[in-house]
Each structure stands twice: as structure tokens, then as C-alpha cells.
């Protein structure tokens, strides 16, 4: 819900003020006679200056973004994490490690229960929007990063549900047969990778903080007796790869809809929605010509 409010607030700023993208805030003094209150404008002798509107919306959807590239190690590590989980499904030493890890945790923290992980998984993604609203801009503008986040979420959740249905692993608490992989962990690491992609060029510590939150989410799923160790490891790898897949796919989709960024009539429409049955909020996205 907090993420939804942040998205709606920045979107409403764009609609109400219709300011050009990537512009700066101008201070207005109470004394209207002062020259400081005059908003700078471009003149023929000031070719390097541009108009400075009052509000910063950072919403230039038609800007064509470059293709995504990633280091090989950033693909190999999450792939290895998913391979670890796949091997554990066949039993053997990795499955024995699941059992022994759960046994040790239950002996020391058998009564531990919390629902913090239900909300913690979204914190890195929410932080991306909060930082942008605070003036610390990431790699993409509002429209592009919302598309990227939406695609990452769809890939992560869709893949998780498909694998859960195919594997039918019993949860450690014996409640249901949908333990593998951990959906909470997948979303948490998807959000953390989203934060890394947007802010590692500003400072790598933003990404480190996001991954720390994601790792905490995964640990809490084990301590809550809701997932095995291999469920969490696999969910982490799946979440990372989901975001990377979205960042690789989005530039290609953008070029499919927007062939000429400077003159295209393609527009993006974001509409908030609320599902009363599942008590969840989100954004509906449409591309129009």
C-alpha cells in the first residue's frame, strides 16, 4: 500500500502540473519585487540555458533507453542458486541439509513467528520510488522504471507459481504442498536487484542495503517454518534473474512500440487499481497510439 501511494503521488504531480521532464525546482521568495523570483528563460545569447519550470517530474517516456548488458558472473551466480534447489528436489545431501537446518532452528527458536516478511519483501522497491521523490534520481525515469518493476514482478510471480504447481513440495510446517520455491524470497530479491540496477551507479551501498533486506526476508521464511533452505536459495536466484530478464527485454519492447522516440505518438497510461477480494493495490498499464 505504501508503494502504491508513492506511485500515485508522483504520477498525480505529472498530471496536475504537466511540467517537462528532468527539470529542477525553483525557489520562490515572498517579495514579488525581487529579481530572484523571475524564472530563467532561454535567450538568443544564452544558448546553453533552458527554461526552468517549478516542478521536477522526471517523466520523459519517449526517451529511447539503451540495451541492457550484464557481467557473466551476475548471471552465473543466480543460475547456480536455482540449480542448487533443483538438485535438492531429488534428495541426497542437499535435502539432508534442509532437514538438519530446520531441526537446529526449531530446537532453538521453535516458537518464533512474525509477519514482518510479508511487508519486508517490498521495501527495496519502495525505497527506489522514495529516493527518486527525495531528489536522488536513479538510472531510469518514473515511467521506465515502473514498466521495468511491473515486468520484473510479473516474471517473478508467474515463474514462482508455475514451479510451485510443478514440484508440489510439502512445506516444513506441513500446511500445503507449494513450498518450492519461496515466493516471498523471490519478490524480495527481485526488489533488491531492481534497487541495484537503478542505483548502483549512484552508490553500490544502495544495492547492498537492498540485498540485506532481501536476505533478512529469506531468513525469516525459514525461521517462520514456512520454507526449507533450498526453497529460499532458489527463490533468491529466481528473483534476481527475473529483474535481469525484465531489464533485458524492456528496451526491445520499447523499440517495438516506439520506433521514432522524437516523433512517436505512443503514450503510456498508468491507472491505479484496488482488488477488494485480495486486498491488494497496484497499477494498470496501457500503451496507446
C-alpha positions in Angstrom: 0.0 0.0 0.0 2.8 2.4 0.8 4.4 1.7 -2.6 1.0 2.4 -4.3 0.7 5.7 -2.5 4.2 6.7 -3.6 3.5 5.8 -7.2 0.2 7.7 -7.2 1.7 10.8 -5.7 4.4 11.2 -8.3 2.0 10.3 -11.1 -0.5 13.0 -9.9 2.3 15.6 -9.8 2.9 14.9 -13.5 -0.8 15.1 -14.5 -1.6 18.2 -12.5 1.4 20.3 -13.4 2.3 18.9 -16.8 5.9 20.1 -16.5 8.7 19.0 -18.9 10.9 16.1 -17.8 14.1 16.2 -15.8 13.8 19.8 -14.6 14.7 21.4 -11.4 12.8 23.1 -8.5 13.0 26.9 -8.3 12.7 28.7 -5.0 10.1 31.5 -4.9 10.6 34.4 -2.5 7.6 36.1 -0.8 8.7 39.5 -2.0 7.4 39.6 -5.6 9.5 42.7 -6.4 12.8 40.8 -6.2 14.5 39.7 -9.3 15.2 36.3 -7.8 11.6 35.3 -8.4 11.9 35.6 -12.1 12.2 32.1 -13.7 15.2 31.9 -16.0 14.3 31.6 -19.7 16.4 30.9 -22.8 17.5 33.9 -24.9 19.4 34.0 -28.2 22.6 34.9 -26.3 22.2 32.1 -23.7 22.2 29.0 -25.9 23.3 26.7 -23.1 20.5 27.7 -20.8 17.0 26.1 -20.8 13.7 27.1 -19.2 13.4 26.0 -15.5 9.8 25.1 -14.5 8.9 25.0 -10.9 8.3 21.2 -10.5 10.5 18.2 -11.3 8.5 15.4 -12.8 11.3 13.3 -14.4 8.8 11.8 -16.8 10.1 11.6 -20.4 8.8 8.2 -21.6 9.7 8.7 -25.3 13.4 8.7 -24.5 14.9 5.6 -26.0 16.9 3.6 -23.4 20.0 1.6 -24.4 20.1 -2.2 -24.5 20.8 -4.0 -21.2 24.2 -5.7 -20.7 25.3 -7.7 -17.6 28.5 -9.4 -16.5 28.6 -13.1 -16.9 29.1 -13.7 -13.1 25.9 -11.8 -12.4 24.0 -14.5 -14.4 26.0 -17.5 -13.3 25.5 -16.9 -9.5 21.7 -16.8 -9.5 21.6 -19.7 -12.1 23.7 -21.7 -9.7 21.3 -20.9 -6.8 18.4 -22.2 -8.9 20.4 -25.3 -9.8 21.1 -25.9 -6.1 17.3 -26.0 -5.5 16.6 -28.2 -8.4 19.2 -30.8 -7.2 17.7 -30.7 -3.7 14.3 -31.9 -5.2 16.0 -35.3 -5.9 17.0 -35.8 -2.3 20.6 -36.6 -1.4 22.9 -34.4 0.7 21.2 -31.1 -0.2 17.9 -32.4 1.0 19.5 -33.7 4.2 20.9 -30.2 4.7 17.3 -28.9 4.5 16.2 -31.3 7.2 19.2 -30.6 9.6 18.9 -26.8 9.2 15.2 -26.9 10.1 15.9 -29.2 13.0 18.5 -26.9 14.5 16.4 -23.8 14.1 13.3 -25.4 15.6 15.3 -26.6 18.6 16.4 -23.1 19.4 13.5 -21.0 18.0 10.6 -23.3 17.8 8.1 -20.7 18.9 9.3 -17.9 16.7 6.7 -16.3 14.5 6.4 -13.0 12.7 4.7 -11.5 9.7 7.3 -8.8 9.0 8.5 -10.7 6.0 5.1 -10.1 4.3 6.0 -6.4 4.1 9.8 -6.5 4.1 9.9 -8.1 0.6 8.6 -4.8 -1.0 10.9 -2.5 0.9 13.8 -2.2 -1.7 11.3 -1.4 -4.5 9.5 1.1 -2.4 12.9 2.7 -1.5 13.6 3.2 -5.2 10.5 5.4 -5.5 11.1 7.2 -2.2 14.7 8.1 -3.2 13.5 9.5 -6.5 10.9 11.6 -4.8 13.6 12.8 -2.4 15.6 14.1 -5.4 18.1 11.2 -5.6 17.5 10.0 -9.1 18.3 6.5 -10.3 19.0 5.1 -13.7 15.5 5.5 -15.3 12.7 8.0 -15.1 9.3 7.2 -13.5 7.6 5.7 -16.5 10.5 3.5 -17.5 11.3 2.2 -14.0 7.6 1.5 -13.4 7.5 -0.6 -16.6 10.6 -2.4 -15.5 9.3 -3.1 -12.0 6.0 -4.3 -13.3 7.6 -6.7 -15.8 10.0 -8.0 -13.1 7.1 -8.6 -10.8 5.1 -10.5 -13.5 8.1 -12.6 -14.4 8.9 -13.5 -10.8 5.4 -14.2 -9.6 4.5 -16.1 -12.8 7.6 -18.3 -12.6 7.2 -18.9 -8.9 3.6 -20.1 -9.3 4.4 -22.3 -12.2 7.3 -24.0 -10.4 5.2 -24.4 -7.2 2.5 -26.2 -9.2 5.0 -28.5 -10.9 7.0 -29.5 -7.9 4.3 -29.8 -5.1 6.8 -29.8 -2.3 5.4 -30.0 1.2 6.1 -27.0 3.5 8.1 -27.7 6.6 5.1 -26.9 8.8 3.1 -29.5 6.8 0.4 -26.9 5.8 0.4 -27.0 2.0 2.2 -28.6 -1.0 3.6 -25.3 -2.5 6.9 -24.8 -0.7 9.3 -24.7 -3.6 10.5 -22.1 -4.3 9.9 -19.3 -1.7 7.7 -16.7 -3.3 8.5 -14.1 -0.6 12.2 -14.5 -1.2 11.8 -14.3 -5.0 9.9 -11.0 -4.6 12.4 -9.7 -2.1 15.4 -10.4 -4.3 13.6 -9.2 -7.4 13.1 -5.9 -5.5 16.7 -5.8 -4.3 18.0 -6.4 -7.8 15.7 -3.6 -9.0 17.2 -1.3 -6.5 20.7 -2.4 -7.5 20.0 -1.8 -11.2 18.6 1.7 -10.5 21.2 2.9 -8.0 24.5 1.0 -8.2 25.9 3.8 -10.4 25.0 6.4 -7.8 26.4 4.3 -5.0 26.7 0.5 -4.6 25.7 0.8 -1.0 22.1 1.3 -2.1 22.2 -2.2 -3.7 23.9 -3.7 -0.7 21.2 -2.3 1.6 18.5 -3.8 -0.7 20.2 -7.2 -0.7 20.5 -7.1 3.1 16.7 -6.6 3.4 16.1 -9.4 0.9 18.4 -11.8 2.8 16.6 -11.0 6.0 13.3 -11.8 4.3 14.6 -15.2 3.2 15.9 -16.0 6.7 12.6 -15.1 8.3 10.8 -17.5 5.9 13.0 -20.3 7.4 12.6 -19.2 11.0 8.8 -19.0 10.5 9.0 -22.7 9.5 7.4 -21.9 6.1 10.2 -22.8 3.8 13.2 -25.1 3.5 16.7 -23.7 3.0 16.7 -24.8 -0.6 13.3 -23.1 -1.2 14.9 -19.8 -0.1 18.1 -20.2 -2.1 16.1 -21.0 -5.3 13.7 -18.1 -4.7 16.7 -15.7 -4.4 18.1 -16.8 -7.7 14.8 -16.7 -9.4 14.1 -13.1 -8.2 17.5 -11.8 -9.4 17.1 -13.4 -12.8 13.5 -12.1 -13.1 14.7 -8.5 -12.8 17.6 -9.1 -15.2 15.2 -10.6 -17.7 12.9 -7.5 -17.5 15.8 -5.1 -18.0 17.0 -7.1 -21.0 13.5 -7.4 -22.5 12.2 -3.8 -21.9 14.4 -1.9 -24.4 13.4 -4.3 -27.1 9.7 -3.9 -26.2 10.1 -0.1 -26.2 11.6 -0.1 -29.7 8.7 -2.3 -30.8 6.1 0.3 -29.7 8.2 3.4 -30.1 10.1 3.3 -33.4 10.9 7.0 -33.5 11.2 8.4 -30.0 11.3 12.0 -31.2 8.1 11.9 -33.2 6.1 8.9 -32.0 2.5 9.3 -30.8 2.8 6.3 -28.5 1.7 7.3 -25.0 1.8 5.5 -21.6 -1.3 5.4 -19.3 -1.0 4.3 -15.7 -4.2 3.7 -13.8 -4.3 2.8 -10.1 -6.5 -0.1 -9.0 -7.5 -1.9 -5.9 -8.6 -5.6 -5.6 -11.1 -5.9 -2.7 -11.0 -9.7 -2.7 -7.2 -9.9 -2.3 -6.9 -6.5 -0.6 -4.0 -5.6 -2.9 -3.3 -2.3 -4.7 -1.4 -1.8 -8.0 -1.1 -0.1 -11.3 -2.7 -1.0 -14.7 -0.6 0.0 -17.6 -1.7 0.7 -21.2 0.2 1.8 -24.3 -1.9 3.9 -26.8 -1.3 5.3 -30.2 
